[in-house]
């Protein structure tokens, strides 16, 4: 199984994720990692992620059929990509029809989720905490589609820096999100070609082993902690008495529904505490991009 550098005969360190070109690689494009890249390329990708998702959330919170049609149409373009070789999809990508099904499923979840309706969910990565069918692969796939043109620009730059990537390059039509226009547009894009598929390269700092906004961690640090704080009392001696986290988790075993409920409850309270925003800030403070060594170890031989 050949990596990009092996396949194209590049004999130097590279700034992109050196994936195996002939299979999926167990690593993910992560909006939180992109959010923490302060480079112009990172800012461009982050702008695409925020502008599209803000529009989708606004449509999902609306009660008008016209807005619902807009939200559905925006999501319809997030069909399953295969150019990056990231994630662990089973079998071949299943195309636009399957993408339409996933988009509708995602839309319906947004429409009924209390954290979305009460504006606690504000970014694509927030949905990983609260929506039932959103996992690492879904976040990575949707991110790829939304920032496709930014990844294409990076890949074009890499083709200039490493001319071997140009050998056999192929041109294809792709939908790209244009934030200034607020719409999807078709673009013709030339990319490297390997194992009968176009190859889209990804900057190393933009990937993670799993989404950094992680539902289990939010459940442990915020959702169940909120319940523990609410149920803490003081005895006659003034000593704090609080229920155990274990008991709270036993009473609330479904993590994403609790995450959604608590995020919605707290952001609409009098003091308007933003639990998801606090968690996002914690992720940013602790963020460290994966090293090339960690990426290679994760991908494996």
C-alpha positions in Angstrom: 0.0 0.0 0.0 1.6 3.2 -1.2 1.5 6.6 0.5 1.4 9.8 -1.5 5.2 10.3 -1.3 5.8 6.7 -2.4 3.3 6.8 -5.2 4.6 10.0 -6.7 8.3 9.4 -5.8 8.7 12.4 -3.5 11.8 11.9 -1.3 11.4 14.7 1.3 9.3 15.7 4.2 6.0 17.2 3.1 3.5 19.6 4.8 0.5 17.5 3.8 -1.0 14.4 5.4 0.9 11.5 3.7 -2.0 9.2 3.3 -2.2 5.8 1.7 -3.7 6.5 -1.7 -5.3 3.2 -2.2 -7.4 2.9 1.0 -9.1 4.9 3.7 -6.9 6.3 6.5 -8.0 6.3 10.1 -7.7 10.0 10.7 -10.1 12.9 10.3 -10.4 16.4 9.0 -11.4 18.4 12.1 -13.1 21.8 12.1 -11.6 22.5 15.6 -8.1 22.0 14.3 -8.9 24.3 11.4 -10.4 26.9 13.8 -7.0 26.9 15.6 -4.9 27.5 12.4 -4.3 31.2 12.3 -2.8 31.2 8.8 -4.6 32.8 5.8 -5.4 29.3 4.5 -6.9 28.3 7.9 -8.9 31.6 8.1 -10.3 30.9 4.6 -11.3 27.4 5.5 -12.8 28.5 8.8 -14.8 31.3 7.1 -16.4 28.7 4.8 -17.3 26.5 7.7 -18.9 29.3 9.7 -20.7 31.0 6.9 -22.4 27.9 5.6 -23.3 26.4 9.0 -24.7 29.7 10.3 -27.0 29.8 7.3 -28.1 26.2 7.8 -28.8 26.8 11.5 -30.8 29.9 10.8 -32.9 28.0 8.3 -33.4 25.1 10.8 -34.6 27.5 13.5 -37.0 29.2 11.2 -40.7 28.3 10.9 -41.0 29.3 7.2 -41.1 26.7 4.4 -38.9 28.9 2.3 -36.1 28.9 4.8 -36.5 25.1 5.2 -36.1 24.7 1.5 -32.9 26.8 1.6 -31.5 24.7 4.5 -32.2 21.5 2.8 -30.6 22.7 -0.5 -27.5 23.9 1.3 -27.0 20.5 2.9 -27.8 18.5 -0.2 -24.3 19.4 -1.6 -22.6 17.7 1.3 -22.4 14.3 -0.5 -19.8 11.8 0.5 -16.3 12.7 -0.8 -13.6 10.3 -1.6 -10.7 12.6 -2.7 -8.9 13.0 0.7 -8.8 9.3 1.6 -9.6 10.3 5.2 -11.9 8.5 7.5 -13.0 4.9 7.7 -15.9 4.5 5.3 -17.0 1.0 4.4 -16.8 0.3 0.7 -16.9 2.8 -2.1 -18.5 6.2 -1.6 -22.1 6.0 -2.4 -22.7 9.2 -4.4 -25.2 12.0 -4.4 -28.3 9.9 -3.8 -26.8 8.6 -0.6 -25.6 12.1 0.2 -29.1 13.4 -0.1 -30.4 10.8 2.3 -27.7 11.8 4.9 -28.4 15.4 4.4 -32.1 15.0 5.0 -31.3 12.9 8.1 -29.0 15.6 9.4 -31.6 18.3 8.6 -34.3 16.5 10.5 -32.1 16.1 13.6 -31.2 19.8 13.5 -34.9 20.7 13.3 -35.9 18.9 16.5 -32.7 19.2 18.5 -33.3 21.6 21.5 -29.7 22.7 21.5 -30.0 23.8 17.8 -33.4 25.5 18.4 -32.1 27.4 21.4 -29.0 28.5 19.5 -26.5 26.5 21.7 -25.3 24.8 18.5 -23.5 27.4 16.4 -20.8 25.5 14.5 -20.6 22.3 12.6 -18.3 20.7 15.2 -20.9 21.4 17.9 -23.3 18.9 16.2 -20.9 16.0 17.2 -21.8 16.6 20.8 -25.6 16.5 20.4 -26.8 14.9 17.2 -27.4 11.1 17.2 -26.1 10.2 13.8 -23.1 12.5 13.7 -19.7 10.9 14.2 -16.1 11.4 13.2 -16.6 10.4 9.6 -19.7 12.6 9.1 -17.9 15.7 10.5 -14.8 15.0 8.4 -16.9 14.4 5.2 -19.0 17.5 5.6 -15.9 19.6 6.4 -14.2 18.3 3.3 -17.2 19.3 1.1 -17.5 22.8 2.7 -13.8 23.7 2.3 -13.2 21.8 -0.9 -11.9 24.8 -2.8 -9.5 25.7 0.0 -8.1 22.2 0.0 -7.9 22.4 -3.8 -5.9 25.6 -3.6 -3.6 23.9 -1.1 -3.2 20.9 -3.4 -2.4 23.2 -6.3 0.3 24.8 -4.2 1.7 21.4 -3.4 1.7 20.5 -7.1 3.9 23.5 -7.7 6.2 22.7 -4.8 6.3 19.0 -5.7 6.0 18.8 -9.5 5.8 15.0 -9.5 2.2 15.4 -8.2 1.3 16.8 -11.6 1.9 13.5 -13.4 -1.4 12.3 -14.7 -3.4 15.0 -13.0 -7.1 15.0 -13.9 -9.8 17.7 -14.2 -13.3 17.3 -12.8 -16.3 19.4 -11.9 -17.0 19.9 -8.2 -19.4 22.0 -6.1 -17.7 24.6 -3.9 -19.2 26.8 -1.2 -18.6 30.5 -2.1 -19.1 32.5 1.2 -19.2 35.9 -0.5 -22.1 34.8 -2.7 -23.7 32.6 0.0 -24.2 29.8 -2.4 -22.8 26.7 -3.9 -21.2 27.0 -7.4 -19.7 24.5 -9.8 -16.0 24.7 -10.5 -13.6 22.8 -12.7 -10.7 21.7 -10.6 -7.5 19.9 -11.6 -6.0 17.6 -8.9 -3.4 14.8 -8.7 -4.8 11.4 -9.8 -4.0 8.1 -8.0 -5.6 4.7 -8.0 -8.4 5.8 -10.4 -9.5 8.8 -8.2 -8.6 12.4 -7.8 -6.4 13.2 -4.8 -7.1 16.1 -2.5 -4.2 16.9 -0.1 -4.8 18.1 3.5 -2.5 20.3 5.6 -1.1 18.3 8.5 -2.4 20.7 11.3 -6.0 20.2 10.2 -6.4 16.5 11.1 -7.1 14.7 14.4 -7.4 11.1 15.6 -11.0 11.9 16.4 -13.1 15.1 16.6 -11.7 17.3 19.3 -15.2 18.4 20.2 -16.1 15.0 21.7 -19.5 14.0 23.1 -18.2 11.9 25.9 -15.9 14.6 27.2 -18.6 17.2 27.1 -20.9 14.8 28.9 -18.3 14.2 31.6 -17.1 17.8 32.1 -20.3 19.8 31.5 -23.6 17.9 31.3 -23.2 15.6 34.3 -21.2 18.3 36.1 -24.2 20.7 35.7 -26.5 18.1 37.3 -24.1 17.5 40.1 -23.9 21.2 40.8 -27.7 21.5 40.7 -28.2 18.7 43.2 -25.5 19.7 45.6 -26.8 20.7 49.0 -25.4 21.6 52.4 -26.1 19.7 55.6 -26.8 21.1 59.0 -23.0 21.5 59.6 -22.6 23.5 56.5 -20.8 20.7 54.7 -21.3 20.3 51.0 -23.3 17.1 50.0 -23.3 16.2 46.4 -24.4 13.2 44.4 -21.8 11.0 42.8 -21.0 11.3 39.1 -21.5 7.6 38.9 -25.1 7.9 40.2 -25.8 10.7 37.8 -24.5 8.8 34.8 -26.6 5.8 35.8 -29.7 8.0 35.8 -28.7 9.7 32.5 -27.0 7.1 30.3 -27.8 8.6 27.0 -25.0 11.1 26.4 -26.1 13.1 23.4 -29.7 13.7 24.6 -28.4 14.9 27.9 -25.8 17.1 26.2 -28.5 18.7 24.1 -30.9 19.2 27.0 -28.3 20.8 29.3 -26.8 23.0 26.5 -30.3 24.3 25.7 -31.4 24.7 29.3 -28.3 26.7 30.3 -28.1 29.0 27.3 -31.7 30.0 27.8 -31.4 30.6 31.5 -31.3 34.0 33.1 -27.5 34.1 33.2 -27.3 32.6 29.7 -24.4 30.3 30.4 -23.0 28.8 27.1 -21.8 25.3 28.0 -20.8 24.5 24.4 -19.0 27.8 24.0 -17.1 27.1 27.2 -16.1 23.7 26.0 -15.1 25.1 22.6 -12.8 27.5 24.4 -11.3 24.7 26.5 -10.5 22.8 23.3 -8.9 25.8 21.8 -6.7 26.5 24.9 -5.5 22.9 25.0 -5.1 22.5 21.2 -1.9 21.1 19.9 -1.7 20.0 16.2 -0.7 16.4 15.6 2.9 15.9 14.6 3.9 14.1 11.4 5.1 11.2 13.6 1.7 10.9 15.4 -0.1 11.1 12.1 2.0 8.4 10.5 1.6 6.2 13.6 -2.1 6.6 13.4 -2.3 5.8 9.7 -0.1 2.8 10.0 1.7 0.8 7.3 
